[in-house]
Amino acid sequence: MRDYRSMLTLTNFIIGFFLLLSGFLLGFDPASSDYPSFYIAGEIIKANEADLLYDMPTQAIYQAPYREFNPSVIGDLLIYVNPPHTAIFMVPLTWIPFTISFFVWYAINLGILAYVIWLMWNDLGTTEKANKWLIVSAIFGFHTIATVLYLGTFSILMLLATYQIYRSTQREQWFKAAFWLFLATFKFQFVLFIGLWLVIQRYWRALFWFALISLGFVGLSSLIWGWAMWPNYLASGNTMLNLFDQNGIKPSQTYTLRGTLALWFGPENKPLINTASQIGLGLAALGFAGLIWRSAKHPLQQAWNYSLAVTLGALFSLHMYGHDAMLYITPVLLLFQLYQQRQQPTWLPKYCLALPWLSLVGNSILLNGELGIRLPTLVAASLLIVIIRLRQLYQSIELKPATIS
């Protein structure tokens, strides 16, 4: 692998630049992205109609001008499903015309991506520079980045948030960890296992600050826009679970257990799919708790624990599409950092560097799931298997608990 590092690094960067420019070269249309659903959510909040944030006819009226459909045809609505604070976050962008605001958000995402890469470069520490460039190029050339940018989603922000939660806890920066955890709840389904990790490892100060930030934000936003949007969001959960192949909700296209079940049984069996996927989520949570229950707070053990939490949170999520695969960068980078500490197993860095290529192939073939499971789901499952296989190596350290300075 060493002899081909420069060539592979260059290839990754070329792919990355092509992906960033491809949408412009091919004639990208912001109205065909996911961005309209986020934009109109901010508009609804700005118009002091927060109590109607999860009302589908209201969303249709606001979204119709940007996606050019008849608002009476609710089936054409690209539904907004995120928590209320995601919509509040979007309010400043609604003061800008729709198309311009999309490209402003595009630029913000590029800035977040640059910051993520800078953080990860620093965290690789004394890693040989050729290897650092190779790893950074693999992140930059990850095909999912282009999907995130052109859809206008929050996946790069979620990557930064989940990575910062780990970094902050290991540095005992409890308020900072809580702040990033709050931002990560923009996509609440991905932080369930992270929250469980925080509880089991007894990071009470981080959880205390998170509760304080959350209550303060809910209280302040309720004073300004009314409190109804919060219980309405909770009430909308059942509606979202029962949307199959409509309003932009397509479970069979997700890279999760639920997505695989949807391929097997079809939308006509959605009660079975939802029940089985929720049971799978519960069993995964119990298994995760059992694996890390007595783990010491040594950095190597915590890196393993957290990589497992993020991977399980994504694979057993009830709602995860291709662009959300950005989250897997965190556990893969942590695995590489573990390898840097122990220099074993020797196959681990090769596996980590192969994942972006495997994911790219997975997005190019078997798109319709003819074999009953999507290849990217298998790639994610392989990551879970690798992490569990490494448990004995990184959970058998008999050192006193410590934190990264």
LOMAR-85912 format. One record per residue: x, y, z of N, C-alpha, C in turn. Coordinates in pm, whole numbers, padded with zeros to 5 digits, always signed. Layout:
N
XYZXYZXYZ;...
***
This chain:
405
+00083-00120+00000+00000+00000+00000+00087+00125+00000;+00203+00121+00068+00288+00237+00084+00331+00295-00050;+00361+00206-00150+00411+00252-00280+00306+00327-00360;+00180+00308-00328+00073+00367-00407+00002+00481-00332;+00060+00526-00220-00010+00628-00142-00028+00758-00219;+00075+00805-00285+00066+00932-00358-00038+00924-00470;-00037+00811-00543-00131+00795-00654-00275+00788-00601;-00294+00715-00492-00428+00702-00436-00476+00834-00378;-00385+00908-00314-00420+01039-00261-00465+01132-00372;-00388+01137-00481-00422+01222-00594-00556+01182-00654;-00578+01051-00667-00705+01002-00722-00823+01046-00636;-00807+01033-00505-00914+01074-00413-00946+01222-00429;-00843+01306-00438-00866+01449-00451-00932+01483-00584;-00891+01417-00691-00953+01440-00821-01101+01405-00817;-01131+01290-00756-01271+01248-00742-01348+01351-00661;-01288+01398-00551-01355+01495-00466-01388+01624-00538;-01291+01680-00612-01316+01803-00686-01420+01782-00795;-01416+01667-00861-01516+01639-00964-01656+01634-00902;-01667+01570-00785-01797+01559-00719-01850+01696-00678;-01760+01784-00632-01803+01917-00591-01855+01999-00709;-01798+01974-00826-01834+02054-00944-01940+01987-01032;-01963+01859-01010-02047+01783-01104-02188+01839-01114;-02245+01881-01001-02381+01933-01004-02392+02058-01090;-02292+02145-01083-02294+02266-01165-02273+02231-01313;-02184+02137-01338-02155+02099-01476-02273+02030-01542;-02349+01956-01462-02461+01879-01517-02593+01955-01512;-02590+02078-01459-02712+02157-01454-02796+02127-01332;-02746+02160-01214-02816+02127-01090-02930+02226-01063;-03041+02174-01012-03159+02256-00982-03190+02246-00833;-03175+02354-00755-03203+02349-00611-03344+02302-00579;-03440+02329-00668-03578+02290-00641-03596+02138-00639;-03503+02064-00698-03512+01918-00698-03442+01856-00577;-03388+01940-00489-03315+01892-00372-03409+01873-00254;-03352+01838-00137-03429+01831-00013-03443+01968+00052;-03368+02064+00001-03359+02194+00066-03494+02265+00081;-03586+02255-00017-03714+02325+00000-03788+02290+00129;-03779+02163+00174-03850+02126+00297-03791+02197+00418;-03659+02217+00420-03597+02288+00532-03627+02438+00523;-03622+02491+00402-03642+02634+00381-03783+02675+00423;-03883+02597+00381-04021+02635+00414-04050+02615+00562;-03978+02522+00627-03995+02508+00772-03951+02636+00842;-03839+02693+00795-03796+02822+00850-03897+02931+00821;-03956+02929+00701-04057+03030+00666-04180+03020+00756;-04223+02898+00785-04340+02878+00872-04312+02935+01010;-04193+02909+01062-04156+02965+01192-04154+03117+01186;-04091+03171+01082-04078+03317+01068-04215+03383+01058;-04313+03313+01000-04448+03368+00984-04534+03351+01109;-04471+03311+01220-04542+03290+01347-04653+03186+01336;-04629+03085+01254-04723+02973+01242-04658+02843+01288;-04577+02852+01393-04502+02737+01441-04593+02623+01483;-04715+02655+01527-04808+02549+01566-04852+02464+01448;-04828+02515+01324-04865+02441+01202-04743+02382+01132;-04630+02378+01202-04505+02334+01139-04517+02192+01084;-04591+02105+01152-04604+01965+01108-04739+01936+01042;-04809+02043+01005-04936+02029+00932-04904+02019+00783;-04935+01907+00723-04896+01882+00584-04959+01980+00485;-05088+02014+00496-05144+02115+00404-05072+02249+00413;-05033+02288+00534-04960+02415+00550-04823+02405+00484;-04755+02295+00505-04626+02275+00439-04640+02280+00286;-04747+02220+00236-04769+02215+00091-04787+02356+00034;-04861+02441+00106-04884+02577+00059-04752+02654+00051;-04669+02638+00153-04541+02710+00157-04441+02655+00055;-04446+02524+00032-04345+02462-00054-04378+02470-00203;-04506+02481-00236-04548+02477-00377-04474+02576-00467;-04450+02701-00426-04381+02795-00516-04239+02752-00554;-04173+02675-00467-04034+02639-00491-04022+02507-00568;-04123+02422-00560-04117+02293-00629-04223+02282-00738;-04301+02386-00757-04397+02397-00866-04492+02278-00874;-04573+02264-00770-04679+02163-00773-04806+02225-00715;-04917+02158-00737-05045+02203-00686-05053+02174-00536;-05062+02276-00449-05061+02250-00304-05176+02164-00254;-05280+02148-00337-05390+02060-00296-05354+01913-00313;-05248+01886-00388-05202+01748-00407-05095+01720-00302;-05138+01676-00184-05049+01658-00070-04940+01555-00100;-04971+01461-00189-04873+01356-00220-04746+01408-00285;-04752+01531-00342-04634+01590-00406-04545+01665-00307;-04591+01677-00184-04515+01750-00081-04392+01671-00039;-04279+01740-00032-04159+01682+00028-04162+01719+00175;-04208+01629+00259-04246+01661+00395-04126+01698+00482;-04149+01792+00574-04048+01829+00673-04066+01738+00795;-03959+01669+00838-03971+01571+00945-03876+01598+01062;-03789+01698+01051-03691+01721+01156-03753+01791+01277;-03681+01794+01390-03733+01861+01510-03749+02011+01488;-03824+02079+01575-03848+02224+01559-03722+02308+01558;-03619+02270+01637-03502+02357+01642-03423+02355+01511;-03441+02251+01429-03382+02254+01294-03446+02364+01211;-03578+02376+01221-03650+02481+01148-03609+02619+01197;-03594+02634+01328-03553+02763+01384-03414+02800+01334;-03328+02701+01323-03193+02722+01271-03198+02776+01128;-03300+02739+01053-03311+02780+00912-03368+02920+00894;-03426+02978+00998-03494+03107+00984-03405+03215+00922;-03278+03232+00966-03195+03338+00903-03180+03321+00753;-03176+03196+00704-03160+03174+00561-03285+03208+00482;-03401+03217+00550-03525+03251+00479-03536+03399+00448;-03446+03480+00502-03445+03622+00468-03377+03645+00334;-03320+03538+00278-03253+03543+00148-03342+03470+00048;-03352+03518-00076-03430+03444-00177-03388+03297-00185;-03483+03212-00217-03465+03068-00207-03338+03017-00275;-03320+03047-00403-03205+02993-00477-03073+03044-00419;-03069+03173-00386-02946+03229-00328-02917+03165-00193;-03022+03147-00113-03001+03088+00020-02948+02946+00010;-02992+02874-00097-02941+02738-00114-02789+02741-00132;-02741+02830-00216-02597+02833-00241-02520+02893-00124;-02586+02976-00044-02525+03020+00082-02507+02900+00174;-02611+02817+00182-02602+02696+00265-02498+02599+00208;-02489+02594+00076-02385+02514+00010-02246+02560+00056;-02224+02691+00056-02095+02746+00098-02069+02720+00246;-02173+02732+00328-02158+02702+00472-02118+02557+00491;-02180+02467+00416-02145+02325+00425-02000+02300+00386;-01953+02370+00282-01812+02357+00244-01721+02404+00357;-01760+02512+00423-01682+02560+00537-01680+02461+00651;-01796+02399+00679-01802+02297+00785-01714+02178+00749;-01719+02138+00621-01636+02026+00576-01488+02057+00593;-01447+02178+00556-01308+02218+00572-01267+02214+00719;-01357+02257+00808-01328+02256+00952-01316+02112+01003;-01405+02024+00956-01398+01883+00996-01264+01822+00956;-01224+01847+00831-01097+01791+00783-00979+01848+00862;-00985+01976+00894-00878+02038+00975-00870+01974+01113;-00986+01952+01177-00987+01887+01309-00926+01748+01301;-00968+01672+01200-00922+01534+01190-00773+01529+01157;-00726+01623+01076-00582+01631+01047-00503+01650+01177;-00549+01743+01262-00482+01769+01389-00488+01648+01481;-00602+01580+01481-00619+01466+01571-00536+01345+01529;-00492+01343+01404-00403+01234+01361-00262+01252+01416;-00236+01369+01473-00113+01392+01549+00014+01364+01473;+00092+01270+01527+00224+01240+01471+00220+01136+01360;+00100+01106+01310+00089+01014+01197+00177+01063+01082;+00242+00970+01015+00325+01006+00901+00246+01091+00802;+00307+01200+00753+00235+01298+00673+00173+01236+00547;+00242+01142+00484+00187+01078+00364+00058+01005+00398;+00052+00942+00515-00070+00873+00558-00180+00974+00591;-00143+01087+00653-00242+01189+00686-00308+01244+00559;-00226+01271+00458-00282+01320+00331-00372+01215+00268;-00334+01090+00278-00416+00983+00221-00551+00975+00291;-00550+00987+00422-00675+00978+00499-00765+01098+00469;-00705+01218+00467-00782+01338+00438-00840+01331+00297;-00762+01282+00201-00811+01272+00064-00927+01172+00055;-00920+01066+00135-01029+00967+00134-01158+01030+00185;-01147+01117+00286-01265+01188+00337-01318+01285+00232;-01227+01362+00172-01266+01462+00072-01327+01396-00052;-01277+01279-00088-01326+01210-00206-01444+01118-00179;-01499+01121-00058-01613+01036-00024-01734+01086-00103;-01788+01001-00189-01892+01042-00283-02014+01103-00215;-02040+01065-00091-02158+01112-00019-02155+01263+00000;-02035+01322+00005-02024+01467+00026-02100+01543-00082;-02085+01499-00207-02155+01566-00317-02306+01557-00299;-02354+01441-00255-02498+01423-00234-02549+01519-00127;-02472+01532-00019-02511+01623+00089-02520+01767+00037;-02419+01809-00039-02416+01946-00089-02530+01975-00185;-02559+01881-00273-02661+01906-00375-02802+01886-00323;-02817+01810-00217-02949+01796-00156-02974+01904-00051;-02867+01966-00002-02883+02071+00099-02920+02018+00235;-02870+01900+00270-02905+01838+00399-02808+01880+00509;-02826+01820+00627-02746+01857+00744-02640+01753+00778;-02610+01662+00685-02526+01548+00720-02382+01586+00755;-02326+01689+00690-02190+01731+00725-02189+01793+00864;-02292+01871+00895-02304+01926+01030-02319+01814+01133;-02395+01709+01099-02410+01596+01191-02277+01523+01212;-02198+01513+01105-02065+01453+01120-01981+01534+01218;-01979+01666+01199-01901+01752+01289-01952+01740+01432;-02083+01741+01450-02140+01736+01584-02105+01605+01656;-02124+01493+01586-02097+01364+01651-01948+01348+01681;-01862+01399+01593-01719+01390+01619-01678+01480+01735;-01738+01599+01742-01704+01692+01849-01755+01644+01985;-01865+01572+01988-01912+01517+02115-01804+01429+02177;-01747+01342+02095-01642+01253+02145-01519+01332+02189;-01472+01422+02104-01352+01500+02135-01371+01579+02264;-01489+01638+02281-01513+01724+02397-01521+01645+02527;-01587+01529+02523-01593+01449+02645-01456+01400+02686;-01372+01362+02591-01239+01312+02624-01147+01423+02674;-01182+01548+02647-01107+01661+02697-01174+01725+02818;-01282+01662+02865-01360+01708+02979-01415+01849+02958;-01451+01878+02834-01515+02006+02800-01666+01981+02795;-01728+01981+02911-01863+01930+02925-01967+02018+02857;-01955+02150+02871-02052+02238+02805-02041+02225+02653;-01919+02217+02603-01898+02203+02459-01957+02072+02409;-01939+01965+02485-01998+01835+02447-02150+01845+02442;-02207+01913+02541-02353+01928+02547-02404+02012+02431;-02331+02116+02396-02372+02201+02283-02375+02121+02153;-02272+02040+02130-02267+01962+02007-02371+01851+02008;-02400+01797+02126-02506+01697+02136-02640+01760+02100;-02662+01883+02144-02787+01953+02111-02798+01973+01960;-02689+02014+01896-02693+02030+01750-02715+01896+01680;-02658+01789+01735-02674+01657+01674-02819+01611+01676;-02900+01666+01769-03041+01627+01774-03121+01690+01660;-03056+01767+01571-03124+01808+01449-03174+01683+01376;-03098+01574+01388-03142+01443+01338-03141+01349+01459;-03249+01357+01534-03254+01294+01666-03228+01144+01662;-03266+01079+01551-03256+00934+01545-03112+00885+01554;-03015+00971+01523-02875+00927+01521-02805+00939+01656;-02867+01003+01754-02797+01028+01881-02847+00939+01995;-02937+00845+01965-02990+00761+02072-02879+00679+02138;-02793+00619+02058-02685+00538+02114-02576+00626+02175;-02557+00745+02121-02461+00838+02180-02509+00880+02319;-02639+00908+02330-02695+00940+02461-02680+00826+02559;-02703+00704+02511-02686+00586+02596-02540+00572+02640;-02448+00599+02548-02304+00596+02581-02273+00696+02691;-02326+00817+02682-02302+00919+02783-02355+00877+02919;-02471+00813+02920-02531+00768+03047-02448+00656+03108;-02416+00554+03028-02342+00439+03081-02204+00478+03130;-02138+00571+03061-02006+00615+03103-02013+00724+03210;-02133+00758+03252-02157+00851+03362-02094+00988+03337;-02115+01039+03217-02072+01175+03186-02184+01271+03228;-02206+01277+03359-02322+01349+03411-02316+01498+03384;-02196+01557+03388-02187+01701+03366-02225+01738+03223;-02185+01654+03128-02227+01679+02990-02378+01667+02976;-02436+01566+03040-02580+01547+03033-02655+01659+03104;-02597+01708+03215-02658+01820+03288-02664+01944+03199;-02551+01977+03134-02548+02094+03047-02641+02075+02927;-02648+01951+02876-02739+01924+02763-02883+01949+02804;-02922+01902+02922-03058+01923+02970-03085+02072+02989;-02986+02145+03040-03002+02288+03062-03017+02363+02930;-02931+02330+02833-02939+02394+02701-03073+02363+02635;-03115+02237+02642-03240+02196+02577-03361+02266+02639;-03365+02265+02774-03478+02329+02841-03479+02479+02815;-03360+02539+02816-03353+02682+02790-03399+02716+02649;-03358+02635+02552-03396+02662+02413-03545+02639+02393;-03596+02529+02448-03740+02502+02435-03821+02612+02500;-03777+02654+02619-03849+02760+02690-03847+02891+02617;-03730+02934+02568-03718+03061+02498-03795+03059+02366;-03780+02950+02290-03850+02942+02162-04001+02937+02182;-04045+02875+02292-04188+02868+02320-04244+03006+02354;-04164+03087+02423-04206+03223+02455-04221+03307+02327;-04134+03282+02230-04135+03362+02106-04238+03311+02007;-04242+03178+01986-04326+03123+01879-04439+03032+01931;-04448+03012+02060-04550+02922+02114-04494+02782+02136;-04553+02710+02227-04498+02580+02268-04554+02464+02186;-04659+02487+02106-04730+02376+02041-04643+02297+01944;-04539+02361+01886-04458+02289+01787-04384+02171+01849;-04354+02178+01977-04278+02069+02041-04362+01944+02060;-04481+01953+02126-04565+01831+02133-04613+01786+01996;-04632+01880+01902-04673+01842+01768-04567+01756+01699;-04441+01788+01726-04332+01708+01669-04338+01565+01723;-04358+01551+01853-04368+01417+01911-04488+01342+01854;-04599+01414+01836-04720+01349+01783-04703+01309+01637;-04613+01379+01566-04595+01349+01423-04514+01222+01399;-04450+01170+01505-04364+01054+01489-04434+00935+01428;-04555+00907+01475-04629+00791+01423-04667+00812+01277;-04701+00936+01242-04734+00966+01101-04615+00939+01011;-04497+00983+01056-04376+00965+00974-04345+00817+00952;-04364+00736+01058-04334+00594+01047-04426+00523+00949;-04544+00579+00928-04641+00513+00841-04644+00569+00700;-04550+00659+00669-04537+00708+00533-04439+00619+00458;-04488+00544+00362-04405+00455+00283-04416+00495+00135;-04301+00530+00078-04294+00564-00064-04387+00680-00100;-04390+00780-00013-04466+00901-00041-04406+01017+00036;-04427+01138-00017-04379+01260+00048-04229+01258+00078;-04154+01194-00008-04009+01189+00011-03962+01088+00113;-04054+01015+00175-04018+00912+00274-04020+00777+00202;-03903+00720+00182-03891+00594+00108-03804+00496+00188;-03863+00427+00285-03784+00338+00371-03702+00235+00294;-03753+00186+00181-03682+00081+00108-03552+00131+00048;-03531+00263+00043-03408+00318-00011-03307+00354+00098;-03342+00325+00223-03253+00358+00333-03155+00243+00359;-03041+00278+00417-02934+00180+00442-02937+00137+00588;-03046+00077+00628-03067+00039+00767-03136-00096+00774;-03153-00144+00897-03232-00265+00917-03374-00244+00865;-03432-00130+00896-03569-00102+00850-03576-00099+00698;-03473-00042+00634-03471-00038+00489-03465-00177+00428;-03386-00265+00490-03376-00403+00441-03509-00476+00459;-03573-00456+00573-03703-00519+00597-03807-00468+00497;-03798-00339+00461-03891-00283+00363-03872-00347+00226;-03747-00380+00191-03721-00451+00066-03778-00592+00070;-03766-00655+00185-03813-00794+00197-03965-00805+00191;-04033-00718+00268-04176-00738+00289-04265-00642+00211;-04209-00530+00163-04289-00436+00085-04370-00342+00172;-04410-00226+00119-04483-00125+00197-04617-00172+00250;-04676-00273+00188-04806-00321+00236-04795-00386+00374;-04673-00420+00417-04653-00482+00549-04582-00386+00644;-04616-00256+00635-04545-00158+00717-04563-00179+00868;-04677-00231+00921-04682-00257+01065-04577-00359+01108;-04559-00464+01028-04459-00566+01057-04318-00506+01050;-04294-00425+00946-04162-00364+00928-04129-00272+01043;-04223-00187+01081-04199-00092+01190-04177-00162+01322;-04260-00264+01348-04247-00337+01475-04113-00410+01482;-04077-00480+01374-03952-00556+01373-03830-00463+01384;-03835-00349+01315-03721-00257+01320-03708-00194+01459;-03819-00166+01525-03814-00110+01660-03764-00215+01760;-03804-00340+01740-03750-00447+01825-03600-00461+01803;-03557-00455+01676-03415-00460+01645-03338-00347+01709;-03396-00227+01707-03333-00111+01771-03318-00134+01920;-03423-00186+01984-03417-00212+02128-03314-00318+02163;-03310-00426+02085-03211-00531+02110-03069-00480+02090;-03049-00396+01986-02917-00339+01962-02875-00251+02080;-02970-00174+02136-02939-00089+02251-02900-00173+02372;-02973-00283+02394-02939-00372+02507-02802-00436+02486;-02775-00480+02363-02645-00539+02333-02532-00440+02352;-02552-00317+02307-02451-00212+02323-02425-00186+02471;-02532-00175+02549-02516-00150+02692-02439-00264+02758;-02470-00388+02720-02399-00501+02777-02252-00503+02743;-02216-00460+02622-02077-00462+02579-01991-00357+02649;-02049-00241+02680-01967-00132+02734-01994-00103+02881;-02077-00185+02945-02126-00152+03080-02013-00127+03179;-01912-00208+03177-01803-00196+03275-01675-00139+03215;-01685-00070+03102-01566-00014+03039-01510+00101+03123;-01378+00100+03139-01311+00212+03204-01305+00329+03107;-01273+00447+03159-01270+00566+03075-01131+00590+03016;-01064+00481+02984-00937+00495+02915-00965+00534+02769;-00882+00624+02711-00911+00673+02575-00929+00564+02471;-00847+00459+02474-00861+00356+02372-00994+00283+02385;-01035+00258+02507-01163+00191+02529-01279+00282+02488;-01268+00410+02522-01375+00503+02488-01386+00523+02337;-01274+00524+02268-01277+00536+02121-01351+00417+02060;-01323+00298+02113-01394+00178+02064-01543+00188+02096;-01576+00224+02220-01716+00235+02261-01793+00334+02174;-01730+00448+02149-01800+00553+02074-01815+00515+01927;-01713+00452+01870-01726+00407+01730-01841+00308+01717;-01860+00223+01816-01971+00129+01815-02104+00203+01828;-02109+00304+01914-02233+00380+01935-02278+00448+01806;-02186+00513+01735-02222+00585+01612-02266+00486+01505;-02195+00374+01493-02229+00276+01389-02365+00213+01415;-02392+00175+01538-02523+00118+01571-02633+00221+01551;-02606+00346+01591-02706+00451+01576-02747+00472+01432;-02652+00456+01340-02683+00473+01198-02750+00349+01140;-02693+00231+01168-02742+00108+01106-02881+00070+01154;-02915+00105+01278-03047+00069+01331-03142+00188+01336;-03100+00298+01273-03187+00415+01266-03314+00382+01189;-03421+00454+01219-03546+00433+01148-03554+00518+01021;-03451+00604+00999-03458+00696+00884-03316+00737+00849;-03255+00672+00749-03118+00704+00710-03099+00678+00561;-03062+00784+00488-03040+00771+00345-02891+00779+00313;-02858+00771+00185-02720+00766+00144-02636+00881+00194;-02692+01003+00193-02614+01118+00235-02579+01112+00384;-02658+01039+00462-02630+01027+00605-02510+00938+00634;-02460+00868+00531-02342+00783+00550-02219+00864+00589;-02227+00997+00582-02120+01083+00633-02084+01048+00777;-02184+01004+00853-02162+00974+00995-02058+00865+01014;-02044+00775+00917-01952+00663+00932-01806+00708+00931;-01780+00832+00889-01642+00882+00892-01590+00883+01035;-01675+00916+01132-01631+00922+01272-01581+00787+01322;-01660+00679+01316-01606+00552+01366-01485+00503+01287;-01482+00526+01156-01368+00480+01077-01241+00554+01119;-01252+00685+01141-01134+00761+01184-01089+00718+01323;-01184+00691+01412-01147+00645+01546-01078+00509+01539;-01124+00421+01450-01057+00292+01434-00914+00312+01385;-00895+00406+01293-00759+00431+01244-00672+00487+01356;-00728+00573+01440-00652+00626+01553-00616+00515+01652;-00707+00420+01670-00676+00305+01755-00560+00226+01698;-00562+00208+01567-00451+00137+01502-00320+00212+01525;-00323+00344+01518-00202+00422+01539-00143+00399+01678;-00229+00372+01775-00182+00349+01912-00121+00210+01931;-00177+00111+01865-00136-00027+01890-00065-00093+01772;-00076-00033+01652-00017-00088+01530-00066-00229+01500;-00188-00256+01538-00249-00385+01508-00401-00370+01515;-00473-00455+01444-00425-00553+01345-00377-00483+01217;-00288-00544+01147-00224-00480+01033-00319-00455+00916;-00430-00530+00909-00524-00513+00800-00619-00395+00822;-00621-00339+00944-00721-00237+00977-00710-00110+00892;-00591-00051+00875-00586+00072+00792-00627+00047+00648;-00594-00069+00595-00635-00101+00457-00787-00107+00447;-00849-00166+00547-00995-00175+00549-01057-00035+00557;-01003+00050+00644-01056+00186+00661-01048+00264+00530;-00936+00251+00460-00918+00325+00335-01003+00268+00221;-01041+00142+00234-01123+00079+00129-01270+00117+00140;-01314+00159+00259-01457+00184+00279-01516+00289+00185;-01450+00404+00162-01510+00499+00067-01530+00440-00072;-01437+00357-00117-01448+00295-00249-01560+00192-00250;-01570+00114-00142-01678+00017-00134-01814+00086-00134;-01821+00198-00063-01947+00273-00058-01982+00330-00195;-01879+00379-00268-01902+00433-00402-01957+00323-00494;-01896+00205-00488-01945+00093-00567-02087+00057-00525;-02111+00062-00395-02243+00028-00344-02352+00123-00390;-02314+00249-00417-02411+00345-00467-02429+00335-00618;-02343+00256-00682-02347+00247-00828-02416+00122-00878;-02422+00017-00797-02487-00107-00838-02586-00150-00731;-02673-00239-00765-02776-00291-00675-02862-00179-00617;-02883-00070-00697-02957+00045-00645-03101+00010-00611;-03156-00088-00679-03295-00125-00655-03311-00239-00556;-03201-00283-00500-03208-00385-00396-03261-00518-00443;-03224-00559-00564-03276-00684-00619-03242-00805-00532;-03130-00798-00461-03088-00911-00377-03145-00905-00236;-03235-00810-00211-03299-00801-00081-03221-00719+00020;-03106-00669-00018-03029-00582+00072-02938-00496-00015;-02923-00372+00022-02840-00281-00056-02694-00297-00016;-02607-00286-00114-02464-00307-00088-02409-00210+00018;-02449-00080+00017-02401+00008+00125-02444-00039+00264;-02559-00105+00273-02601-00160+00402-02506-00271+00445;-02463-00352+00348-02365-00457+00378-02230-00397+00420;-02192-00286+00354-02067-00218+00392-02077-00169+00536;-02190-00108+00571-02210-00061+00709-02210-00178+00807;-02273-00289+00769-02273-00408+00855-02132-00462+00873;-02050-00454+00767-01911-00500+00779-01835-00413+00879;-01865-00282+00882-01802-00193+00979-01839-00235+01121;-01965-00268+01141-02010-00314+01273-01938-00443+01313;-01926-00536+01219-01857-00663+01247-01711-00640+01281;-01645-00550+01207-01504-00520+01233-01487-00460+01372;-01574-00365+01408-01564-00302+01540-01578-00406+01650;-01678-00494+01638-01699-00597+01741-01582-00694+01745;-01528-00726+01628-01412-00815+01623-01292-00755+01697;-01280-00623+01698-01168-00556+01763-01189-00537+01914;-01304-00578+01963-01337-00552+02104-01233-00608+02199;-01193-00734+02178-01099-00797+02269-00965-00722+02274;-00926-00667+02160-00798-00597+02153-00801-00465+02228;-00914-00393+02217-00918-00258+02274-00998-00249+02403;-01055-00358+02449-01125-00356+02576-01049-00433+02683;-00929-00480+02653-00853-00559+02750-00736-00481+02809;-00744-00348+02801-00636-00264+02851-00652-00244+03001;-00555-00283+03078-00564-00274+03222-00485-00154+03274;-00524-00038+03225-00462+00086+03268-00564+00168+03347;-00517+00258+03430-00608+00340+03506-00683+00435+03414;-00806+00467+03448-00883+00559+03364-00807+00689+03342;-00813+00739+03221-00742+00863+03188-00821+00935+03081;-00784+01058+03055-00848+01135+02949-00740+01190+02859;-00781+01222+02735-00687+01281+02642-00662+01426+02683;-00539+01465+02691-00506+01602+02730-00515+01693+02610;
***
